[in-house]
């Protein structure tokens, strides 16, 4: 059995930047154990699988070790594949996740815009366990649906943070988002999820469903620019729409191949 696979650099204007994701179009769903093995073999932060059903595409996302509820950069990568290589001609792509609900992607020239549900944040007390996770202590902490958000004073602090992955793995969260006001953009961030098999994610679309409402409220604006300060860096444009967020970026093709399954 042979299946097509694409590798796309998402939130990138050139290859070897942004966040790489694998995209596997399927005619029907394969067993979950096989999907997980494919993602593990790919060894990228996310592999997206989708199946067309009528006028929408059911989509799921796997890290090398677990299935996740939502992934922005792999959804952007799947949309890029559909627009450019899998003959989707309509201006909007309607994805559907059984966990996260309807997810739309719109194309405007080279820019792709995700429309995702907004995360709900609750401020919580800083703890010693949180302080143990990094070499610098945060000023504020918030809990979202699945991630911890830590707010720092400056972009320099975010850039120079040293994560302690053993301590991050002990937290009862999918991952930890760290953020601060940016020097040249509205805000910057990094994202760490060792429990999900991702030590540091290069660019995390789903994290911006938490970051966008936080910074929109704090800065008093709905249109925001952002950089994720990983080694590869990712550049995003974000819009706060009450209970939804728009997250925009571009993507580049790195590889097209075939998977051979017994």
PEJO-V436363 format. One record per run of one state. SS is the DSSP state (alpha for helix, beta for strand, coil for the rest). FROM is the first residue (numbers start at 1). LEN is the number of residues. Records with the same first field share a line. If there is no record, write none. Layout:
SS = FROM-LEN, FROM-LEN
This chain:
coil = 1-1, 11-8, 27-5, 43-3, 54-2, 63-4, 69-3, 85-7, 98-3, 109-2, 118-4, 125-3, 132-2, 135-5, 144-3, 152-3, 161-2, 164-1, 171-4, 182-5, 197-1, 199-9, 220-3, 229-5, 242-2, 250-1, 261-2
beta = 2-9, 19-8, 46-8, 56-7, 67-2, 92-6, 101-8, 111-7, 122-3, 134-1, 140-4, 147-5, 163-1, 175-7, 187-7, 198-1, 223-6, 234-8, 244-6, 251-10
alpha = 32-11, 72-13, 128-4, 155-6, 165-6, 194-3, 208-12
